Amino acid sequence: MSVNPGQPVVAVVQRIEIKKLRQGENLILGFSIGGGMDQDPGQNPFSEDKTDKGIYVTRISPGGPADVAGLMMGDKIMQVNGWDMTMVTHDQARKRLTKKKEDVVRLLVTRKSLEEAVKQSMGKKYPCYKQ
Amino acid sequence: MDNESQYSGYSYKSSHSRSSRKHRDRRDRHRSKSRDSSSRGDKSVTIQTPGEPLLDAESTRGDDRDDNWGETTTVVTGTSEHSISNEDLTRVTKDLEESTPLECKRFLGPALGGCLSFFALVTPLAFLILPQVLWRDALEPCGTPCEGLYVSLAFKLLVLLISSWALFLRPPRATLPRFFVFRCLLMVLVFLFVASYWLFYGVRVLEPRERDYRGIVEYAASLVDALLFIQYLALVLLEVRHLQPAFCLKVVRSTDGASRFYNVGHLSIQRAAVWVLDHYYSDFSVYNPALLNLPKSILSKKMTGFKVYSLDENTTNNSTGQSRAMIAAAARRRDNSHNEYYYEEAEMDRRVRKRKARLVVAVEEAFTHIKRLHEEEAASSPKHPREVMDPREAAQAIFAPMARAMQKYLRTTRQQAFHSMESILTHLQFCITHNMTPKAFLERYLTPGPTMQYQQQNGRGRQWTLVSEEPVTSSLRQGLVFSLRRLDFSLVVTVTPLPFLRLGEEFIDPKSHKFVMRLQSETSV
């Protein structure tokens, strides 16, 4: 995944559906995010390109909904319920993920190993995400 | 006035030279051979000796020369028709030393200016005194207005006198090849002015024996006013106009590339040359001809090239072809001289550093042998009778252990021509007297200082030749190039105007300096 301004972003993504867990009066997803348009991209330990201002998964609470759904640490979140997450601020990302009216969030995430897996199994059909 | 030929003002070498006398005689003999008038035992010979020991190219042939500290005197046998014996040479140099026919030209211009200004200053007084002397009885008495005028006249003359002394009564520092235009202009102006005043005075006052003394006093006062204004003009033209920088001069020494940049104002070429030379003597490191050459071992390899023989019949147009062929062949050959140069330089650096270390240690040790005697200690002598020395003796006492290290160091850095044993002793004495540390003593020898440091004070001055394509009284402008030539090197000066500066303004509110931390937040969802 490379970020060229003005060019369409091409990445191999995985669909992950997370059911929110109710804890008291909060609905939690069980992971932490970092990054955003207003953040410092140089300090992101998970990104390959240190100018990438996307939203990354920084921590997954073990046994939580995200862990169960298959989200992995270091994933970059591309979409949440159809909303783009590659060009949002940190606070906007948080809001999109924590809408009280939604019980389920459907994420499109990408990680490096996905691309390699696809390359290894060339010839098979694979979902390609184009934005 | 300021007109002076190029060959005036010989600078001559003092009788003690760095090189041994044998070499100096040999060189002078060669030179006198080439000159018809100078040989054949003529006593009024004008040998243009090449100047101070510094620029004596002969004296820096260090490798094949015996470099003892003392003078090695050799005897020149035989006085042939085309040579001058040693005795003649010393006699001739003494003659040159005593006779100063060429020095008068240096003072001609200022003397003329002095006469003119004296004349101008005396004129108002003469205007006042002459009627009193010649027809005192016929003069109308003049009361308080005249006294007021007397006082103001006196003070204005005093001011003129003091400011003339302060501004213009200085020994001239340089003689220029052409007229100094502004100075000549001003002198002509003053002369015309005073002459016209005298003319009117003669016609209107002396002849008809004017009775109105007050008018005469006012006339004298107006002359003094006008002189004050001319002095103001002189101040502006000679002293102030060139202060605001307008040009940047790049001065490059032709032999070793030492260069500097200077900012000057609007000057004529000759005045700019004097300005540059003033700064040359204190800014540029001294010219050392011994430091210039690549070692012979490297150069000699380059010399062996190919010889091209042409076997054709027509040899008309082969010169360029031959040289091109040789250059091409030389380029194709594997050239390792840069390698040798690099290693030679590294070796030289190492050697210099080693000698320097030895020198520093030797000097430090030597300085520990003496200490200053304070007044109180002098009284308590009976127990430890110490020999009390004056600085000269102290210097001689501690010079011995460091002499060898010093000599070796100077030889390695090729500076032995600039420092004789006598000068080192004098410097050591000076340092001891002023409580300097060994490092301060060595400062003079570890870095090559400016040329001013090595000059001996003699009244003859330095001979420089200004070489320029434009007339030297024209003022500086962009792209001008002139050079100042000495016997074995020259300074090439390039003129560029200083850029015009467009200064803008930007106001920054002091409260506007605010900072934030770079964000790296992590939110759990």
Interface residues (C-beta under 8 A of the other chain):
Chain A: I28 L29 F31 S32 I33 G34 G36 D38 Q39 D40 Q43 T58 R59 S61 H90 R94 L97 T98
Chain B: R518 L519 Q520 S521 E522 T523 S524 V525
